[in-house]
């Protein structure tokens, strides 16, 4: 048996991670759109952003992001504030209610994975623990690639 048969390569790892992420997203509550939830999570991770930056990060048009921000603003999840460094710029930021929503949604996801991990063997849990630094680094790389520079 060759090394290729016993050790999965990058494509197999990527396929497993993608499948896991896709199934995890499908299990999320449907109380808001995925774009809305992703926008709130981006604001939580990166801080206040311009609407044009949010649109680029989330892969939607600027008018679509403006409409989305308007709805989330009416719901009390975000607010618009002027940028102290440039009075012409308006930044979107999370409200406390928006931050609480992100924390609650994230914690629900963590608990769902904890339950699944609880069904693994001790060796499988140990393998995941050993992979944790690499998984965290992957998340950092993805965030840097997706979100670009912070405003």
BELMO-V411229 format. One record per pair of residues at least 12 apart in sequence whose ideal C-beta (glycine too) atoms are under 10 Angstrom apart, sorted by the first residue. I is the first residue (numbers start at 0). GAP is how many residues later the second one is. Records with the same first field share a line. If there is no record, write none. Layout:
BEGIN
I->GAP / GAP
END
This chain:
BEGIN
12->118 / 121 / 125
13->124
16->118 / 121
19->93 / 96
22->93
23->85 / 88 / 89 / 92
24->12 / 13 / 84
26->81 / 82 / 85
27->77 / 80 / 81 / 84
28->75 / 76 / 79 / 80
30->70 / 74
31->36 / 39 / 40 / 43 / 45 / 69 / 73
32->35 / 38
33->24
34->19 / 23 / 24 / 25 / 29 / 30 / 33
35->22 / 32 / 33 / 35 / 36 / 39 / 41 / 42 / 65
36->64 / 65 / 68
37->16 / 19 / 20 / 21 / 22 / 108
38->12 / 15 / 16 / 18 / 19 / 21 / 26 / 29 / 30 / 33 / 38 / 39 / 53 / 55 / 59
39->32 / 37 / 38 / 54 / 58 / 59 / 61 / 62 / 65
40->17 / 53 / 60 / 61 / 64 / 65
41->12 / 15 / 16 / 50 / 52 / 60 / 101 / 104 / 105
42->14 / 26 / 29 / 34 / 35 / 48 / 49 / 50 / 51 / 52 / 55 / 56 / 59
43->50 / 54 / 55 / 57 / 58 / 59 / 61 / 62
44->57 / 98 / 102 / 105
45->97 / 101 / 102 / 103 / 104 / 105
46->44 / 46 / 47 / 103 / 104
47->30 / 31 / 32 / 33 / 35 / 41 / 42 / 43 / 44 / 45 / 46 / 102 / 103
48->16 / 42 / 43 / 44 / 98 / 99 / 101 / 102
49->12 / 15 / 33 / 36 / 39 / 40 / 41 / 42 / 101
50->12 / 14 / 15 / 17 / 18 / 19 / 29 / 38 / 39 / 40 / 41
51->13 / 14 / 37 / 99
52->12 / 38 / 39 / 94 / 95 / 96 / 97 / 98
53->12 / 14 / 15 / 24 / 37 / 38 / 93
54->13 / 14
55->90 / 91 / 92
56->86 / 89 / 90 / 91
57->88 / 89
58->87
64->27
65->26
67->24
68->21 / 23
71->20 / 22 / 23 / 25 / 26 / 29
72->19 / 22 / 25
74->20 / 22 / 23 / 26
75->19 / 20 / 21 / 22 / 25
76->17 / 18 / 19 / 20 / 21 / 22 / 23 / 24 / 25
77->14 / 15 / 16 / 17 / 19 / 20
78->12 / 13 / 14 / 15 / 16 / 18 / 19
79->12 / 13
80->12
82->68
84->66
85->65
88->62
90->60
112->15
116->12
END
